[in-house]
Amino acid sequence: MTVPRPIAWHVTRWCDDPYSQGAYSAMLPGGDVSLRRLLSTPIDNRLFLAGEAFNHDHCAMTHSAWDSGIRAADAVAGTRARRVIVIGAGFAGLSAARALQAQGLEVRVLEARNRIGGRVNSVALGDHTVDAGAAWLQHYALNPLARRAEQLGLERRPTDFSQPLAAAWDGPVPDINGAYERLKQAIDRHQPLAQGIDQYLATLNAPERRAARYAIDANLILEAGLPLDQLSTHTLDEEGVGHGDQFLPQGYRQLLEDAASGLNIHLNHPVQHVAWDEHGVWVDALNADACICTVPIPVLKHLHFTPGLPTAYREALAFFTMGRLEKVVLQFDQRWWPVSRDGYLRWYDRPANWGEWLDLTDAVGAPLIAGLIAGDAVDRHYRGKPDEQIALQACEKLAAWACAIKGNNDC
């Protein structure tokens, strides 16, 4: 099969972005949800941490960040603070600032980038808008951003993650979700995750082991963004996709602009130093009564705090890092790949690569498709390569998937 060449593409570089250094938080071996709960508690009623990483109910999602910002704002409102500095204009920072401003507090938002949104970023690809970062409204029934999208009348499209149009390079696709559920039930959780999985795989026959490995690639590594030896066993219990998720064909930018409306936001303002005492907080040269810091985990670890973060917080932060996940969006003259009912595609390859795709064609009215790659596969496909080479290699994997779907051995 001759692989069609895209007419345009967008390749993300979240892992190289100094203000994110990855896609979303991930828990390292030894970590558990109690650490997220600890990190969300106020420090001296002056410093408050917020963001998807510090939401102990659910993490790694846009509404996780939004809810965390609201929680931090409620905590600030319980103090005597009247002037607040919010670091970061992602969804956590925007929700915190909106909540505080609605209660009459003076709020200033400092954002290092030249745009709002953090790891949410809607970009132009030709005449169309695509999300380079977060794309879905997850846990839709409980998602406050979904409620706002409904109020604004924004176009939304559902994605049924349980029914992908799937193919594997080496034969029929097994029951992936069933294999993953059996793994979660059978694994010895007293052991490190990688060791427990190795022992579990050793108990399976060849077909069962094949199904389990594909389930690990797609339902665990692609979701968490890290290899097994860097993941806490508790990652198995963290909520992921598949709860009525919907995406916004015109991009998350619509919700960002709505959330930022009327706020005092200062772009191109990276923060270096946060200090506090009984008199207030100083963020670099700016003074306030309290500070809500919403930067991602790696950025937080490199901020200078005076006094230093309490020992328990520093020890807790050591159990977190950022998952490695990237996206490529490809535009073609025409759609040449097989059509899925709701646009969700899965590709099971060894080693794992561009394993998840969302066909945007019907939603945006042009032949566009977005692919995701995670964990060690990011290094294999990204390191030292320009965007064009990455995009073309992703096209090759999409073509391999299409051939496997069609059962064409001559591709």
TIMARTI-342044 format. One record per residue (C-alpha): x, y, z; residue in three letters. Coordinates in nm, 2 decimals. Layout:
        X        Y        Z   resn
        X        Y        Z    ALA
...
END
This chain:
        X        Y        Z   resn
     0.00     0.00     0.00    MET
     0.13     0.34    -0.09    THR
     0.10     0.56     0.22    VAL
    -0.08     0.88     0.13    PRO
     0.10     1.20     0.23    ARG
    -0.08     1.44     0.46    PRO
    -0.13     1.80     0.33    ILE
    -0.08     1.94     0.69    ALA
     0.00     1.82     1.03    TRP
     0.05     1.92     1.39    HIS
     0.30     1.74     1.62    VAL
     0.29     1.80     1.99    THR
     0.60     1.84     2.21    ARG
     0.46     1.83     2.56    TRP
     0.75     1.64     2.70    CYS
     0.99     1.91     2.58    ASP
     0.77     2.20     2.69    ASP
     0.95     2.36     2.99    PRO
     0.62     2.46     3.15    TYR
     0.47     2.11     3.14    SER
     0.74     1.85     3.09    GLN
     0.48     1.59     3.01    GLY
     0.11     1.54     2.95    ALA
    -0.04     1.48     3.30    TYR
     0.06     1.36     3.64    SER
     0.16     0.99     3.70    ALA
     0.22     0.81     4.03    MET
     0.56     0.64     4.08    LEU
     0.61     0.31     4.27    PRO
     0.52     0.35     4.64    GLY
     0.27     0.63     4.58    GLY
    -0.09     0.62     4.66    ASP
    -0.40     0.85     4.67    VAL
    -0.33     0.97     5.02    SER
    -0.03     1.17     4.88    LEU
    -0.26     1.36     4.64    ARG
    -0.48     1.44     4.94    ARG
    -0.19     1.57     5.15    LEU
    -0.06     1.79     4.87    LEU
    -0.40     1.95     4.83    SER
    -0.40     2.08     5.19    THR
    -0.30     2.44     5.27    PRO
     0.04     2.53     5.38    ILE
     0.03     2.79     5.67    ASP
    -0.30     2.92     5.52    ASN
    -0.08     3.11     5.27    ARG
     0.02     2.87     5.00    LEU
    -0.24     2.64     4.83    PHE
    -0.15     2.38     4.56    LEU
    -0.40     2.30     4.29    ALA
    -0.42     2.11     3.96    GLY
    -0.51     1.77     3.82    GLU
    -0.22     1.61     4.01    ALA
    -0.37     1.72     4.35    PHE
    -0.72     1.60     4.29    ASN
    -0.76     1.29     4.51    HIS
    -1.10     1.21     4.37    ASP
    -0.98     1.19     4.01    HIS
    -0.67     1.31     3.83    CYS
    -0.52     1.37     3.49    ALA
    -0.83     1.53     3.33    MET
    -0.94     1.89     3.26    THR
    -1.23     1.87     3.50    HIS
    -0.99     1.73     3.77    SER
    -0.79     2.05     3.74    ALA
    -1.11     2.26     3.74    TRP
    -1.25     2.09     4.05    ASP
    -0.91     2.12     4.23    SER
    -0.90     2.50     4.16    GLY
    -1.25     2.54     4.31    ILE
    -1.14     2.34     4.61    ARG
    -0.83     2.56     4.66    ALA
    -1.04     2.87     4.62    ALA
    -1.28     2.75     4.89    ASP
    -0.99     2.70     5.12    ALA
    -0.86     3.05     5.06    VAL
    -1.20     3.19     5.12    ALA
    -1.20     3.04     5.46    GLY
    -0.90     3.26     5.56    THR
    -0.88     3.63     5.59    ARG
    -0.72     3.68     5.25    ALA
    -0.84     3.96     5.04    ARG
    -0.57     3.97     4.77    ARG
    -0.47     3.65     4.60    VAL
    -0.21     3.56     4.33    ILE
    -0.28     3.26     4.12    VAL
     0.01     3.10     3.94    ILE
    -0.09     2.94     3.61    GLY
    -0.38     3.01     3.37    ALA
    -0.48     2.65     3.30    GLY
    -0.82     2.52     3.40    PHE
    -0.71     2.49     3.77    ALA
    -0.59     2.85     3.78    GLY
    -0.89     2.99     3.59    LEU
    -1.15     2.81     3.81    SER
    -0.97     2.93     4.13    ALA
    -0.95     3.28     4.00    ALA
    -1.32     3.29     3.89    ARG
    -1.44     3.15     4.22    ALA
    -1.24     3.40     4.43    LEU
    -1.33     3.70     4.21    GLN
    -1.70     3.60     4.24    ALA
    -1.66     3.63     4.62    GLN
    -1.52     3.98     4.59    GLY
    -1.15     3.90     4.63    LEU
    -0.88     4.08     4.43    GLU
    -0.72     3.82     4.21    VAL
    -0.42     3.84     3.98    ARG
    -0.33     3.54     3.75    VAL
     0.03     3.50     3.64    LEU
     0.09     3.28     3.34    GLU
     0.44     3.19     3.20    ALA
     0.33     3.12     2.85    ARG
     0.20     3.37     2.59    ASN
    -0.14     3.20     2.60    ARG
    -0.39     3.07     2.85    ILE
    -0.48     2.70     2.89    GLY
    -0.17     2.52     3.01    GLY
    -0.19     2.17     2.87    ARG
    -0.51     2.26     2.69    VAL
    -0.43     2.42     2.36    ASN
    -0.65     2.45     2.06    SER
    -0.45     2.52     1.74    VAL
    -0.53     2.60     1.38    ALA
    -0.47     2.33     1.12    LEU
    -0.56     2.48     0.79    GLY
    -0.91     2.62     0.82    ASP
    -0.99     2.40     1.12    HIS
    -0.94     2.40     1.49    THR
    -0.79     2.09     1.66    VAL
    -0.69     2.03     2.02    ASP
    -0.32     1.97     2.06    ALA
    -0.37     1.89     2.43    GLY
    -0.67     1.76     2.62    ALA
    -0.96     1.69     2.39    ALA
    -1.24     1.50     2.57    TRP
    -1.49     1.60     2.83    LEU
    -1.45     1.29     3.05    GLN
    -1.68     1.16     3.32    HIS
    -1.94     1.35     3.13    TYR
    -2.23     1.32     3.37    ALA
    -2.03     1.46     3.66    LEU
    -1.81     1.70     3.46    ASN
    -1.88     2.07     3.54    PRO
    -1.71     2.17     3.21    LEU
    -1.96     1.96     3.03    ALA
    -2.24     2.14     3.20    ARG
    -2.09     2.47     3.09    ARG
    -2.05     2.34     2.73    ALA
    -2.42     2.26     2.74    GLU
    -2.51     2.60     2.87    GLN
    -2.31     2.76     2.59    LEU
    -2.46     2.54     2.33    GLY
    -2.12     2.41     2.21    LEU
    -2.12     2.12     1.96    GLU
    -2.02     1.79     2.13    ARG
    -1.96     1.44     1.99    ARG
    -1.96     1.12     2.20    PRO
    -1.68     0.86     2.19    THR
    -1.75     0.50     2.29    ASP
    -1.41     0.38     2.41    PHE
    -1.55     0.03     2.46    SER
    -1.62    -0.02     2.09    GLN
    -1.32     0.08     1.88    PRO
    -1.25    -0.02     1.53    LEU
    -0.94    -0.23     1.62    ALA
    -0.67    -0.43     1.46    ALA
    -0.36    -0.61     1.56    ALA
    -0.05    -0.67     1.36    TRP
    -0.05    -1.05     1.43    ASP
    -0.40    -1.16     1.39    GLY
    -0.75    -1.11     1.53    PRO
    -0.80    -0.87     1.82    VAL
    -0.87    -1.05     2.15    PRO
    -1.10    -0.94     2.43    ASP
    -0.88    -0.65     2.55    ILE
    -1.11    -0.51     2.82    ASN
    -1.18    -0.86     2.96    GLY
    -0.81    -0.93     2.97    ALA
    -0.74    -0.61     3.15    TYR
    -1.01    -0.67     3.41    GLU
    -0.88    -1.02     3.48    ARG
    -0.53    -0.88     3.52    LEU
    -0.65    -0.62     3.77    LYS
    -0.83    -0.88     3.97    GLN
    -0.55    -1.14     3.98    ALA
    -0.24    -0.93     4.02    ILE
    -0.06    -0.94     4.36    ASP
    -0.08    -0.58     4.47    ARG
     0.17    -0.62     4.75    HIS
     0.45    -0.63     4.49    GLN
     0.58    -0.35     4.26    PRO
     0.35    -0.33     3.95    LEU
     0.61    -0.45     3.70    ALA
     0.70    -0.75     3.91    GLN
     0.34    -0.84     3.98    GLY
     0.25    -0.82     3.61    ILE
     0.55    -1.04     3.52    ASP
     0.43    -1.30     3.76    GLN
     0.08    -1.28     3.64    TYR
     0.18    -1.32     3.28    LEU
     0.38    -1.63     3.36    ALA
     0.06    -1.80     3.47    THR
    -0.11    -1.75     3.13    LEU
    -0.11    -1.96     2.81    ASN
     0.01    -1.80     2.49    ALA
    -0.33    -1.65     2.37    PRO
    -0.41    -1.52     2.72    GLU
    -0.06    -1.36     2.75    ARG
    -0.10    -1.19     2.41    ARG
    -0.43    -1.04     2.51    ALA
    -0.29    -0.93     2.85    ALA
     0.01    -0.76     2.69    ARG
    -0.21    -0.57     2.44    TYR
    -0.44    -0.47     2.73    ALA
    -0.14    -0.34     2.93    ILE
    -0.02    -0.14     2.63    ASP
    -0.35     0.01     2.55    ALA
    -0.53     0.04     2.89    ASN
    -0.24     0.11     3.12    LEU
     0.07     0.24     2.95    ILE
    -0.12     0.45     2.70    LEU
    -0.34     0.59     2.98    GLU
    -0.06     0.66     3.23    ALA
     0.21     0.75     2.98    GLY
     0.50     0.56     3.16    LEU
     0.65     0.21     3.14    PRO
     0.54    -0.04     3.40    LEU
     0.86    -0.01     3.62    ASP
     0.78     0.36     3.67    GLN
     0.42     0.32     3.78    LEU
     0.26     0.27     4.12    SER
     0.03    -0.04     4.16    THR
    -0.24     0.22     4.26    HIS
    -0.24     0.34     3.89    THR
    -0.46     0.03     3.82    LEU
    -0.74     0.20     4.03    ASP
    -0.72     0.55     3.89    GLU
    -1.02     0.64     3.68    GLU
    -0.97     0.67     3.31    GLY
    -1.18     0.70     2.99    VAL
    -1.50     0.54     2.92    GLY
    -1.76     0.73     3.12    HIS
    -1.97     0.89     2.85    GLY
    -1.68     1.09     2.72    ASP
    -1.75     1.36     2.45    GLN
    -1.52     1.58     2.26    PHE
    -1.55     1.94     2.12    LEU
    -1.52     1.95     1.74    PRO
    -1.45     2.33     1.76    GLN
    -1.19     2.28     2.03    GLY
    -1.15     2.34     2.41    TYR
    -1.06     2.70     2.33    ARG
    -1.43     2.78     2.36    GLN
    -1.44     2.68     2.72    LEU
    -1.10     2.84     2.80    LEU
    -1.21     3.18     2.66    GLU
    -1.53     3.16     2.86    ASP
    -1.35     3.07     3.18    ALA
    -1.09     3.35     3.14    ALA
    -1.35     3.62     3.07    SER
    -1.32     3.91     3.30    GLY
    -1.01     3.78     3.49    LEU
    -0.69     3.98     3.55    ASN
    -0.44     3.76     3.36    ILE
    -0.08     3.85     3.30    HIS
     0.08     3.64     3.02    LEU
     0.46     3.59     2.97    ASN
     0.51     3.61     3.34    HIS
     0.70     3.30     3.46    PRO
     0.74     3.28     3.84    VAL
     1.08     3.20     4.01    GLN
     1.03     3.25     4.38    HIS
     0.74     3.22     4.63    VAL
     0.79     3.34     4.99    ALA
     0.55     3.37     5.28    TRP
     0.53     3.46     5.64    ASP
     0.26     3.57     5.89    GLU
     0.23     3.90     5.70    HIS
     0.15     3.77     5.35    GLY
     0.29     3.61     5.04    VAL
     0.55     3.74     4.79    TRP
     0.55     3.59     4.44    VAL
     0.87     3.73     4.30    ASP
     0.82     4.11     4.36    ALA
     0.44     4.09     4.39    LEU
     0.27     4.09     4.73    ASN
    -0.07     3.93     4.83    ALA
    -0.24     3.76     5.12    ASP
    -0.24     3.41     4.97    ALA
    -0.11     3.22     4.67    CYS
    -0.27     2.94     4.47    ILE
     0.00     2.76     4.27    CYS
    -0.13     2.54     3.98    THR
     0.19     2.46     3.79    VAL
     0.26     2.10     3.69    PRO
     0.46     1.87     3.92    ILE
     0.80     1.91     3.75    PRO
     0.77     2.29     3.74    VAL
     0.66     2.30     4.10    LEU
     0.96     2.09     4.20    LYS
     1.19     2.36     4.06    HIS
     1.03     2.66     4.21    LEU
     1.22     2.83     4.49    HIS
     1.01     2.85     4.81    PHE
     1.09     3.05     5.13    THR
     1.06     2.88     5.36    PRO
     1.10     2.55     5.18    GLY
     0.80     2.33     5.14    LEU
     0.73     2.12     5.45    PRO
     0.92     1.79     5.46    THR
     0.60     1.58     5.42    ALA
     0.51     1.78     5.10    TYR
     0.86     1.73     4.95    ARG
     0.85     1.36     5.03    GLU
     0.51     1.33     4.87    ALA
     0.61     1.52     4.55    LEU
     0.89     1.27     4.50    ALA
     0.63     1.00     4.42    PHE
     0.50     1.19     4.13    PHE
     0.62     1.27     3.78    THR
     0.46     1.34     3.44    MET
     0.33     1.08     3.20    GLY
     0.48     1.09     2.85    ARG
     0.21     1.12     2.59    LEU
     0.22     1.30     2.26    GLU
    -0.03     1.36     1.97    LYS
    -0.01     1.40     1.60    VAL
    -0.30     1.55     1.40    VAL
    -0.29     1.47     1.03    LEU
    -0.49     1.63     0.75    GLN
    -0.54     1.47     0.40    PHE
    -0.71     1.55     0.08    ASP
    -0.95     1.27     0.14    GLN
    -1.02     1.00     0.40    ARG
    -0.85     0.68     0.29    TRP
    -0.87     0.48     0.61    TRP
    -1.17     0.26     0.72    PRO
    -1.45     0.44     0.89    VAL
    -1.54     0.37     1.25    SER
    -1.89     0.41     1.39    ARG
    -1.79     0.70     1.62    ASP
    -1.44     0.76     1.50    GLY
    -1.24     0.57     1.77    TYR
    -0.96     0.34     1.64    LEU
    -0.71     0.11     1.82    ARG
    -0.39    -0.03     1.68    TRP
    -0.22    -0.32     1.86    TYR
     0.14    -0.34     1.75    ASP
     0.47    -0.47     1.90    ARG
     0.64    -0.27     2.01    PRO
     0.35    -0.04     2.09    ALA
     0.35     0.29     1.90    ASN
     0.05     0.51     1.77    TRP
    -0.20     0.29     1.95    GLY
    -0.51     0.52     1.97    GLU
    -0.67     0.74     1.70    TRP
    -0.97     0.97     1.68    LEU
    -1.11     1.02     1.33    ASP
    -1.22     1.39     1.33    LEU
    -1.34     1.38     0.97    THR
    -1.72     1.37     1.03    ASP
    -1.70     1.61     1.32    ALA
    -1.50     1.89     1.15    VAL
    -1.60     1.83     0.79    GLY
    -1.25     1.76     0.66    ALA
    -1.02     1.45     0.64    PRO
    -0.85     1.49     0.98    LEU
    -0.73     1.22     1.22    ILE
    -0.54     1.24     1.55    ALA
    -0.31     0.98     1.69    GLY
    -0.17     0.92     2.04    LEU
     0.16     0.77     2.15    ILE
     0.29     0.72     2.50    ALA
     0.56     0.59     2.73    GLY
     0.88     0.46     2.58    ASP
     0.73     0.48     2.24    ALA
     0.76     0.85     2.25    VAL
     1.14     0.83     2.28    ASP
     1.15     0.57     2.00    ARG
     0.95     0.78     1.76    HIS
     1.04     1.14     1.86    TYR
     1.40     1.15     1.97    ARG
     1.61     1.37     1.73    GLY
     1.34     1.38     1.46    LYS
     1.17     1.68     1.30    PRO
     0.79     1.72     1.30    ASP
     0.76     1.61     0.94    GLU
     0.94     1.28     0.99    GLN
     0.73     1.21     1.30    ILE
     0.41     1.28     1.11    ALA
     0.51     1.06     0.82    LEU
     0.60     0.77     1.05    GLN
     0.26     0.81     1.22    ALA
     0.10     0.79     0.87    CYS
     0.28     0.46     0.81    GLU
     0.14     0.32     1.14    LYS
    -0.21     0.43     1.04    LEU
    -0.17     0.26     0.70    ALA
    -0.06    -0.06     0.87    ALA
    -0.37    -0.05     1.09    TRP
    -0.59     0.01     0.78    ALA
    -0.43    -0.29     0.60    CYS
    -0.48    -0.51     0.91    ALA
    -0.85    -0.40     0.92    ILE
    -0.89    -0.49     0.56    LYS
    -0.70    -0.82     0.60    GLY
    -0.47    -0.72     0.32    ASN
    -0.14    -0.91     0.35    ASN
     0.00    -0.73     0.05    ASP
     0.00    -0.39     0.21    CYS
END
